[in-house]
Amino acid sequence: MTDERDDIDERLARLLGATESVGAKSAFEARVMAAIEAEPIASRFWAGLPRAAKLFVPVAALAAAASVAWAVVAAHELDDASLATQGEPEQSVVSTIAGAEVE
């Protein structure tokens, strides 16, 4: 077991020695930052949009489903109220939905 670790340590030391001189060219970071700043702001907006949409889409879908459910319930209540008032013309549909009695 120690022979394997020693072998790995030797290989890593050899790799470190061979790659010490490897690095970025002198103005690499400055060129990268200049390219980022030169990029139009609109393209940065569109680049971040998918990440923001991952949060917005589920919330919007849930809100849409809740509004459809509310509309269905309201339509059924309106139908029930209009059926209940067919024999009583003086009672309005709105007062039937609200549960108020008109004398």
C-alpha positions in Angstrom: 0.0 0.0 0.0 2.8 2.4 0.8 4.6 1.6 -2.5 1.5 2.7 -4.4 1.3 6.0 -2.4 5.0 6.6 -2.9 4.6 6.0 -6.6 1.7 8.5 -6.8 3.7 11.1 -4.8 6.7 10.7 -7.1 4.5 11.1 -10.2 2.8 14.2 -8.8 6.1 15.7 -7.9 7.4 15.1 -11.4 4.2 16.6 -12.9 4.5 19.6 -10.7 8.1 20.2 -11.8 7.2 19.8 -15.4 4.3 22.3 -15.3 5.7 25.0 -13.0 6.5 27.2 -16.0 3.0 26.8 -17.5 0.8 29.7 -17.0 -1.4 32.3 -18.6 0.3 34.9 -20.9 1.0 38.3 -19.4 -2.2 40.2 -20.4 -4.6 37.3 -20.6 -6.8 38.4 -17.6 -6.9 42.0 -18.9 -8.1 40.8 -22.4 -10.8 38.6 -20.9 -12.1 41.4 -18.7 -12.0 43.9 -21.6 -14.0 41.4 -23.8 -16.6 41.0 -21.0 -17.0 44.7 -20.6 -17.2 45.2 -24.4 -20.1 42.7 -24.6 -23.4 44.5 -25.0 -25.6 44.6 -21.9 -28.6 43.2 -23.8 -26.7 40.0 -24.5 -25.8 39.7 -20.8 -29.5 40.0 -20.0 -30.5 37.3 -22.4 -27.7 35.0 -21.1 -29.1 35.2 -17.6 -32.7 34.8 -18.6 -32.9 31.0 -18.6 -31.7 30.9 -15.0 -34.3 33.5 -13.9 -37.0 31.6 -15.9 -36.4 28.5 -13.9 -37.9 30.2 -10.9 -40.6 32.2 -12.7 -42.2 29.5 -14.8 -43.3 27.2 -12.0 -44.7 30.1 -10.0 -46.6 31.4 -13.0 -47.9 27.9 -13.8 -49.2 27.6 -10.2 -50.8 31.0 -10.4 -52.5 30.1 -13.7 -53.8 26.8 -12.3 -55.2 28.6 -9.2 -56.9 31.2 -11.3 -58.5 28.6 -13.6 -59.7 26.7 -10.5 -61.1 29.9 -9.0 -62.9 30.7 -12.3 -64.5 27.3 -12.5 -65.8 27.5 -8.9 -67.1 31.0 -9.5 -68.9 29.9 -12.7 -70.6 27.0 -10.8 -71.6 29.4 -8.0 -73.1 31.8 -10.5 -75.0 29.0 -12.3 -76.3 27.7 -9.0 -77.4 31.2 -8.0 -79.1 31.9 -11.3 -81.0 28.6 -11.0 -82.1 29.4 -7.5 -83.5 32.8 -8.5 -85.5 31.6 -11.5 -88.7 31.4 -9.4 -87.9 34.6 -7.4 -87.4 37.6 -9.8 -87.0 40.1 -6.9 -83.9 38.3 -5.6 -80.7 39.2 -7.5 -78.0 36.7 -8.4 -75.4 38.7 -6.6 -77.3 38.6 -3.3 -77.8 34.9 -3.7 -74.1 34.3 -4.1 -73.3 36.5 -1.1 -75.9 34.6 0.9 -78.0 37.6 1.6 -81.8 37.4 1.7 -83.8 40.1 0.1 -87.3 40.7 1.5 
